[in-house]
Each structure stands twice: as structure tokens, then as C-alpha cells.
Amino acid sequence: MKLVETRVVVHFPGFEPLDGAAHRARYERSAKQSAAVWGYSIEVGAPAATNDPLYFEVATGGGDTAPAATGSPGWQTRSRIHMIDHDVLVSRLRSGNTLSQIIAGFRSCAQIMTDGGMRGYFRHAWRFGLFFLFPFLLTALAIALTAQIAIIPYSLGLAPWHMLWSGPLALCFFIFAFLPFSERFHTLHLFADWKMAVALGRMDRADFNDWLEDRAAAVRKALAEEADEYVISSHSMGSNVATHVIGMLLEREPEIFRGKRVVFATLGSAILQCALLSSATLLRARVGLIARCPEISWLDVQCLTDSINFYKVPVVAVAGHADAPAAKMILIRVKQMLTRERYRRIRKDQLRVHRQYVLGPDLKAPFDFTLMTSGPMPASVFASPEAERIPG
């Protein structure tokens, strides 16, 4: 197998309050973990100055410093990684006071329900349905308790003036007890996540659409660079952004990938979080464009212990393209990537488990994000559990 000497990576991170520099720093930490586990050298370069979106170079090598080639005892691979983060959208969705964020969150909940999203979640991945309901049920319960505290005087038959103390007491409960407690579960952050799901499904927000147009232009430029391989990777909500951006490029230039080897890798994908909305016709159409592009190999990385993905659900078929080539499912296990102690610490934190797709390993495992995006083997080898991940 011919090893990869040069690679262009376009990565769409998940819904986190991190800019490109923070994602690059995370990548560097994870890459060093991977290199230590697998025994290869790695150098993560500084980000290119004044560039938006941010990109940086990664150099990996093993054995001798001979050029990458079949049967070579050593190898070198250079990858340029473009970080297409959406921190500006996260910040926009998290702006405003707490009350406005709660109201907007419940509005998005209602929109998901009326668009049939919740029904689709429970039909295809019941754990994802529970993930959807959890922050709203938790907040609704807190609001109900707050109201009960406020009307204690009425319940006890006391004079109305007693509301002067019960009202402030109820407000104190919500602000100083519930809100800090709810942050353990990132409740307001999840509210914003669902607002973004509605925006990317309905495509009815001009600011989001303009941002996608801008990112599409940047990605078009990145894909024009010469390389042996092009990896378009995405994590969680970022998979919806990736689908829109790559779909937009295919709509305008159907032959854009002619002569290129392209891997479209979705990690813990949330495409169906948006695509199951009845209004998401454009997103579903773009899923079909990507699936039918002959130059693209679609790898859909899923994990049983991650409740925030659609485990064993055929994303292309469920998006309405049963006649199109299916994405190749890669089923991974987080416990194979981490030491027993670390896995025990994180397994009850579902958001932490969900991030493991793009984090460094403690142990050699069939899936390694750094090797997929910076290693010497073509990214397509991760579709085969038996294939080597690094030349031995």
C-alpha cells in the first residue's frame, strides 16, 4: 500500500465554546498522546498568522527518514489541517441574559417537536431522544419547583402579603441553587446546541447562511491545495456544518473532487439531529450529494457507549437516500482506547465520552483520530479492523 506523503485535512469541530486556536491546542495535546502510544514522531506547527479559518502543519515520521513508499523502512507524512470551527455561532447563541436563553431554548424545543424531530429520535435512537429531552425536563422541573415555593403562602392559607418573602425566596432558589446545579449538566449550553440544530435544519437564519457561504469559500480554497489525500473530518454538530459546506460546493461544482482521493469522516455524527426535522430538506439533499459523489469515501464512526450519536443507524438511508451508497460504519469502543482508571472516571460523563473521538488515546486501538488525519496510512484503512494503522 502506497503511504501518504501529503494530506489536506478540513476539520469541522463539534459544538463547543472553543476557537480555532483552542482546537489546535487540543489537537496538539492529543497528537502527543497518540505519538507516545504508537511510537512515532510528531511535530505540530504554529498556526498560520492572520488566517481565517486557522490552519497549521503537522509532520509525522517513523523509522528512518526515507520518503513514504511501499516497503520503505521509514516514512514521513506532512498534513495541513484547516480548523473550520463555529465558535462565533456558539458565542452568538449563548449571548443574552439567562432568561432570554431559557426562553429561546424552549422555543427551539417546540420547533424540534413540531418538525417531527423528537419522534424521529425515539424511532431511530431512543438514547438520543432522552438526550434531547433531558435539559428541558430538568429546567421545567426547576421552574415548577420555583413556582411552588412562590405560592407557599397561598397553599398555607396565609395573607397575600406573605408573597413578599416567598417570591424572593423562589427567585433565590432558581438563581443560586438550580442554575449552578444545572451547569454540571451544561444545560444552557445544550439549549444553545438545539437552537443551532433548528437553524441548520430550517436554514432560515441569514446570519448562519452567510457564515456558511463564507466557510464554503474558505474550504474551496483549501481543497485546491495539492495533496495525496483529502480528509474532511467532522465531530458531532460539526458534521451538519460539514454536510452543508461540502454539499454547497458539490451543488456548484459537481466535478470539484475529480482526480482526488477524498475521505468524508463523520465522528459521533449529529447529522440526523438536524436531518430528521421535516424542514431540513436542503440538508437531506446535501447528504445525498455527498453519498453519491464517486470520489468520496464516507466513514461514519460510531460508539455504543456514546449516547449522543445515532449508533448503528444508516445515516444516508434515514436521510432519504436508500438508493445511494451507504456510509461505511466504523464501530469503536472508548474502553479500548483508555486505561481502565481513566475510563472509569469519564464513563458517566456523556459529553466527555462524546469528545473522545477527537482526543488522544492511552492505548493502541483500532481508531485514532491523529493517525487518521496525520498518519502515514490512507484514512480509508480505518474502515477495516484488521488493517495496519501504522507501518510495522
C-alpha positions in Angstrom: 0.0 0.0 0.0 1.3 3.4 -1.0 1.8 5.5 2.1 0.6 9.1 2.3 3.2 11.8 2.0 1.0 14.9 1.9 -2.5 15.4 3.1 -5.0 18.2 3.4 -7.4 17.9 6.3 -10.5 20.1 6.7 -11.9 19.5 10.2 -15.3 20.7 11.5 -15.2 20.5 15.3 -18.3 20.0 17.5 -20.5 22.5 19.4 -18.0 23.8 21.9 -17.1 27.3 23.1 -13.6 26.9 21.6 -12.0 29.0 18.8 -9.5 27.6 16.2 -6.5 28.2 18.4 -8.1 26.2 21.3 -9.0 23.4 18.9 -5.4 23.4 17.6 -4.0 23.2 21.2 -6.3 20.3 21.9 -5.2 18.6 18.7 -1.5 19.0 19.7 -2.1 17.5 23.1 -4.0 14.6 21.6 -1.3 14.1 18.9 1.4 13.9 21.5 -0.5 11.2 23.3 -1.0 9.3 20.1 2.7 9.5 19.2 3.7 8.2 22.6 1.3 5.3 22.4 2.2 4.2 18.8 5.9 5.2 18.9 6.2 7.7 16.1 7.5 11.2 16.0 5.2 14.2 15.6 5.6 18.0 15.3 2.6 20.3 15.3 3.4 23.7 13.8 2.2 27.1 14.9 -1.0 28.4 13.4 -0.5 30.4 10.2 -0.6 34.1 11.1 -3.8 36.2 10.4 -5.5 33.3 8.7 -9.2 32.7 8.9 -10.0 29.8 9.2 -7.0 28.8 11.2 -4.6 26.2 9.7 -1.4 24.6 10.8 1.1 22.0 9.6 1.7 18.6 11.2 4.7 16.5 10.4 4.9 12.8 11.4 7.6 10.2 10.9 8.7 6.8 11.9 11.8 4.7 11.5 14.3 6.1 9.0 13.6 9.4 7.3 13.1 7.8 3.9 10.2 9.1 1.8 6.9 7.3 2.2 6.7 4.3 -0.2 5.6 0.8 -0.2 8.1 -1.4 1.7 10.1 1.6 3.0 11.5 1.1 6.5 10.8 4.7 7.3 8.1 7.2 6.5 7.3 10.9 6.6 3.9 12.5 6.3 3.0 16.2 6.2 -0.5 17.2 6.8 -2.1 20.7 6.6 -5.1 20.9 9.0 -7.7 23.6 8.5 -9.9 24.1 11.6 -13.4 25.2 10.5 -14.7 26.0 14.0 -18.0 27.7 14.6 -17.1 29.4 17.8 -18.6 32.6 16.5 -22.0 30.9 16.2 -21.7 29.3 19.7 -21.0 32.7 21.2 -23.9 34.3 19.3 -26.3 31.6 20.6 -25.0 31.9 24.1 -25.4 35.7 24.2 -28.1 37.3 26.1 -29.2 37.0 29.7 -30.3 33.7 31.4 -34.0 34.3 30.9 -33.7 35.0 27.2 -31.5 31.9 26.8 -34.1 29.8 28.6 -37.0 31.2 26.5 -35.1 30.7 23.3 -34.2 27.2 24.3 -37.7 26.1 25.0 -38.7 27.7 21.7 -36.2 25.5 19.9 -37.6 22.5 21.8 -41.1 23.3 20.5 -39.7 23.7 17.0 -37.9 20.3 17.1 -41.2 18.7 18.2 -43.4 20.3 15.7 -40.9 19.4 12.9 -41.0 15.8 13.9 -37.5 15.7 15.3 -38.3 14.1 18.6 -40.4 11.4 17.0 -37.5 10.6 14.7 -35.0 10.5 17.6 -37.0 8.0 19.6 -37.7 5.9 16.5 -34.1 5.6 15.4 -32.0 6.1 18.6 -34.0 6.3 21.9 -31.0 7.3 23.9 -30.6 10.4 21.7 -34.2 11.1 22.3 -33.6 11.1 26.0 -30.5 13.4 25.5 -32.9 15.8 23.7 -35.5 15.8 26.5 -33.1 15.9 29.5 -32.2 19.6 29.7 -35.8 20.8 29.0 -37.3 18.4 31.6 -34.7 19.4 34.2 -35.4 23.1 33.7 -39.2 22.6 33.5 -39.0 20.8 36.9 -37.0 23.6 38.4 -39.5 26.2 37.1 -42.3 24.2 38.6 -40.5 24.0 42.0 -39.8 27.7 41.8 -43.5 28.4 41.3 -44.4 26.1 44.2 -42.1 28.0 46.5 -43.5 31.3 45.4 -47.1 30.2 46.2 -46.4 28.7 49.6 -48.3 31.4 51.4 -51.4 30.7 49.2 -51.1 27.0 49.9 -50.9 27.6 53.6 -53.8 30.0 53.6 -51.7 32.9 54.6 -52.3 36.6 53.7 -51.2 37.7 50.3 -48.5 40.0 51.7 -46.5 36.9 52.6 -45.7 36.7 48.9 -43.2 39.4 49.6 -40.9 36.9 51.1 -41.9 33.7 49.2 -41.3 35.4 45.8 -37.7 36.4 46.6 -37.1 33.0 48.2 -38.3 31.3 45.0 -36.1 33.5 42.9 -33.1 32.8 45.1 -33.8 29.1 44.7 -33.7 29.3 40.9 -30.7 31.6 40.7 -28.5 30.4 43.4 -29.4 26.7 43.7 -30.8 25.5 40.4 -28.6 27.4 37.9 -25.3 26.4 39.5 -26.5 22.8 39.8 -27.7 22.7 36.1 -24.3 23.9 34.9 -23.0 20.5 35.9 -25.0 19.2 33.0 -24.2 22.1 30.7 -27.9 22.9 30.5 -27.8 26.3 28.9 -25.1 25.2 26.5 -27.4 22.3 25.4 -30.2 24.8 24.9 -27.9 26.7 22.5 -27.0 23.4 20.8 -30.7 22.8 20.0 -31.0 26.4 18.7 -28.2 25.6 16.3 -29.9 22.4 15.3 -33.0 24.3 14.3 -31.0 26.9 12.4 -29.1 24.3 10.4 -32.2 22.2 9.8 -34.5 25.0 8.7 -31.8 27.2 7.1 -33.9 30.3 7.9 -31.3 32.5 9.6 -29.5 34.9 7.3 -26.5 35.2 9.7 -26.0 31.4 9.7 -26.4 31.1 5.9 -23.9 34.0 5.3 -21.4 32.3 7.6 -21.8 29.0 5.7 -21.2 30.8 2.4 -18.0 32.3 3.8 -16.8 28.9 5.1 -17.6 27.3 1.8 -15.3 29.8 0.1 -12.5 29.1 2.5 -12.9 25.3 2.2 -12.9 25.6 -1.6 -9.6 27.3 -1.4 -8.2 24.6 1.0 -9.3 21.8 -1.3 -7.4 23.4 -4.2 -4.1 22.6 -2.5 -2.1 19.7 -3.9 -2.1 16.5 -1.8 -2.1 12.8 -1.9 -5.2 12.6 0.2 -8.0 14.9 1.4 -9.7 14.2 4.7 -12.9 16.1 5.5 -13.5 15.2 9.2 -16.2 16.4 11.5 -17.4 15.8 15.0 -20.9 15.9 16.4 -22.7 19.1 15.4 -19.8 19.9 13.1 -21.0 17.1 10.8 -24.0 19.2 9.9 -21.8 22.2 9.1 -19.5 19.9 7.0 -22.5 18.5 5.1 -23.8 21.9 4.3 -20.4 23.2 3.2 -19.4 20.2 1.1 -22.9 19.9 -0.3 -22.8 23.6 -1.3 -19.5 23.0 -3.2 -20.9 19.9 -4.9 -24.0 21.8 -6.0 -21.9 24.5 -7.7 -19.0 22.3 -8.9 -20.1 18.6 -9.3 -16.6 17.7 -10.5 -14.7 19.5 -7.7 -13.2 16.3 -6.4 -12.4 14.7 -9.8 -9.0 13.0 -9.6 -8.8 13.4 -5.8 -8.8 10.8 -3.1 -11.3 12.1 -0.5 -12.5 10.7 2.8 -15.5 12.2 4.5 -15.2 11.1 8.1 -18.1 11.9 10.5 -17.3 11.2 14.2 -20.1 10.8 16.6 -22.2 12.5 13.9 -25.2 14.6 14.7 -26.4 14.9 11.1 -29.7 13.2 12.0 -30.1 15.6 14.8 -31.0 18.2 12.1 -31.8 16.0 9.1 -34.8 14.3 10.9 -36.6 17.7 11.0 -39.2 17.8 8.3 -38.0 21.3 7.3 -34.4 20.1 6.7 -35.0 19.4 3.0 -31.8 21.1 1.9 -29.6 19.3 4.4 -31.0 15.9 3.4 -30.4 16.8 -0.3 -26.8 17.6 0.5 -26.4 14.3 2.3 -27.4 12.6 -0.9 -24.9 14.7 -3.0 -22.1 13.6 -0.7 -23.1 9.9 -0.6 -23.4 9.8 -4.4 -20.1 11.5 -5.2 -17.9 8.7 -6.6 -14.6 10.3 -5.3 -15.8 10.4 -1.7 -15.4 7.5 0.7 -17.8 8.2 3.7 -16.7 6.8 7.0 -19.3 7.1 9.8 -17.5 6.5 13.2 -20.0 5.5 15.9 -19.7 4.3 19.5 -22.1 2.2 21.6 -21.2 3.9 24.9 -21.8 7.4 23.4 -25.5 8.2 23.9 -25.1 11.4 21.8 -24.8 9.7 18.5 -27.1 7.5 16.3 -25.5 4.1 16.9 -25.8 1.7 14.0 -28.2 4.0 12.2 -27.6 4.2 8.4 -27.4 8.0 8.1 -27.7 8.1 4.3 -30.8 5.9 4.1 -32.5 7.5 7.0 -31.9 10.9 5.4 -34.0 9.7 2.4 -31.4 8.2 0.1 -31.8 4.4 0.4 -30.7 4.0 -3.2 -27.3 5.9 -2.6 -24.1 4.2 -1.5 -24.2 3.9 2.3 -21.6 5.4 4.6 -19.3 2.8 5.9 -20.0 2.4 9.7 -17.0 2.1 11.9 -18.0 0.9 15.4 -15.5 1.8 18.1 -15.3 1.3 21.9 -14.0 4.0 24.1 -12.9 1.5 26.7 -10.4 0.1 24.2 -8.8 3.5 23.8 -8.3 4.3 27.5 -6.8 2.8 30.6 -9.3 1.2 33.0 -8.9 4.0 35.5 -9.5 6.8 33.0 -12.5 5.1 31.5 -14.0 4.6 35.0 -13.6 8.3 35.6 -15.3 9.5 32.4 -17.9 6.9 31.6 -20.7 8.6 33.4 -19.9 12.0 31.8 -21.6 11.6 28.5 -20.3 14.8 27.0 -16.7 13.7 27.9 -17.3 10.3 26.3 -18.7 12.1 23.3 -15.5 14.1 22.9 -13.2 11.0 22.9 -13.5 10.7 19.2 -11.1 13.6 18.8 -9.0 13.1 21.9 -5.8 11.2 22.4 -5.6 7.5 23.4 -4.0 5.8 26.3 -3.7 2.5 24.4 -3.4 1.3 20.9 -6.9 0.9 19.5 -8.5 0.4 16.1 -9.4 4.1 15.9 -7.1 7.0 16.4 -8.0 10.5 15.3 -4.5 11.7 15.0 -3.4 8.8 12.8 -6.5 9.2 10.6 -5.6 12.9 10.0 -1.8 12.9 10.2 -0.6 9.3 10.0 1.1 7.6 7.0 -1.7 5.2 6.1 -4.7 6.3 4.0 -7.6 7.3 6.1 -9.7 4.6 4.4 -7.8 1.9 6.3 -9.8 2.7 9.4 -12.8 1.1 7.7 -11.0 -2.3 8.1 -10.4 -3.5 11.7 -7.6 -5.8 10.6 -5.6 -3.2 8.6 -2.4 -1.7 9.9 -2.7 1.7 11.4 1.0 2.4 11.2 3.7 0.6 9.2 5.2 -2.1 11.2 
